[in-house]
């Protein structure tokens, strides 16, 4: 039996990602993880965030100023997003670790 999840006070991950891309401010809650340092598990929560956007010049080929090429982050392939906090700091968030969006629990449904 299918149920209407919109009345349950939860949000689907796909809907949360679409809302992030809309450009509106949002609040987010997620779990940290760092496989290379074998650390994480902390819950972080931020209000007044927005999705980081690339500048128009970022669509061009990278410029090699120091001799080292810049690496493209491949956010969609790596399932990550950069969010800009209210104080202009930037945080990288893995989408599979988002547990709350705009005060609602996130489900993978």
C-alpha positions as CSV (number, residue, x, y, z in Angstrom):
1,X,0.0,0.0,0.0
2,X,1.4,3.4,-1.0
3,X,1.1,6.2,1.5
4,X,1.2,10.0,1.1
5,X,4.5,11.0,2.7
6,X,3.9,14.7,2.3
7,X,1.4,14.6,5.2
8,X,4.0,12.8,7.4
9,X,6.1,15.9,8.0
10,X,9.2,14.5,6.1
11,X,10.9,15.5,2.9
12,X,12.4,13.2,0.2
13,X,16.1,13.7,-0.5
14,X,15.3,14.4,-4.1
15,X,12.9,17.2,-3.1
16,X,15.5,18.7,-0.7
17,X,18.1,18.7,-3.5
18,X,15.7,20.5,-5.8
19,X,14.9,23.1,-3.1
20,X,18.6,23.7,-2.6
21,X,19.1,24.3,-6.4
22,X,16.2,26.8,-6.4
23,X,18.5,29.4,-4.8
24,X,16.3,29.9,-1.7
25,X,17.9,30.0,1.8
26,X,17.5,26.8,3.7
27,X,18.5,25.0,7.0
28,X,20.3,21.7,6.9
29,X,21.3,19.0,9.3
30,X,23.8,16.3,8.4
31,X,26.3,13.8,9.8
32,X,30.0,14.3,9.2
33,X,32.2,11.5,7.8
34,X,35.8,11.3,6.8
35,X,37.0,7.9,5.6
36,X,40.6,8.9,5.1
37,X,40.9,10.0,8.7
38,X,38.5,7.4,10.1
39,X,36.5,10.1,11.9
40,X,33.1,11.6,11.8
41,X,29.7,10.9,13.2
42,X,29.1,14.4,14.5
43,X,25.8,16.1,13.7
44,X,26.1,19.5,12.2
45,X,23.2,21.9,11.8
46,X,23.2,25.3,10.0
47,X,20.5,27.9,9.2
48,X,20.4,30.5,6.4
49,X,22.5,28.4,4.0
50,X,22.5,28.5,0.2
51,X,24.0,26.3,-2.4
52,X,27.3,27.5,-3.7
53,X,27.2,28.5,-7.4
54,X,30.1,28.5,-9.8
55,X,31.0,31.8,-11.4
56,X,30.5,32.0,-15.2
57,X,34.3,32.0,-15.6
58,X,34.5,28.6,-13.9
59,X,33.0,26.9,-17.0
60,X,36.2,27.6,-18.9
61,X,39.3,25.5,-18.9
62,X,41.4,25.8,-15.7
63,X,44.2,28.2,-15.7
64,X,47.6,26.9,-14.6
65,X,49.2,29.7,-12.6
66,X,51.3,27.7,-10.2
67,X,52.2,24.8,-12.5
68,X,49.6,22.5,-10.8
69,X,46.3,21.9,-12.6
70,X,43.2,22.7,-10.6
71,X,40.9,19.7,-10.0
72,X,37.2,19.9,-10.8
73,X,35.2,18.8,-7.7
74,X,32.7,16.6,-9.7
75,X,30.0,17.2,-7.0
76,X,27.3,15.3,-8.8
77,X,29.4,12.2,-9.4
78,X,30.7,12.3,-5.8
79,X,27.3,13.0,-4.4
80,X,28.5,16.2,-2.6
81,X,27.4,19.8,-2.5
82,X,29.1,22.9,-1.3
83,X,26.9,25.0,0.9
84,X,27.6,28.6,1.9
85,X,26.8,29.4,5.5
86,X,25.3,32.6,6.8
87,X,28.8,33.8,7.8
88,X,30.0,33.1,4.2
89,X,32.0,30.0,5.2
90,X,31.7,27.0,2.8
91,X,31.1,23.4,3.8
92,X,31.1,20.3,1.7
93,X,28.1,18.0,2.4
94,X,27.6,14.4,1.2
95,X,24.0,14.2,0.1
96,X,23.5,10.7,1.5
97,X,24.4,12.0,5.0
98,X,21.7,14.8,5.0
99,X,19.3,13.9,7.8
100,X,17.3,17.1,8.0
101,X,16.2,19.9,5.7
102,X,14.2,23.0,6.6
103,X,13.2,21.4,9.9
104,X,11.9,18.2,8.4
105,X,13.5,14.7,8.5
106,X,14.9,13.6,5.2
107,X,14.0,10.2,3.8
108,X,15.5,8.4,0.8
109,X,12.1,7.0,-0.4
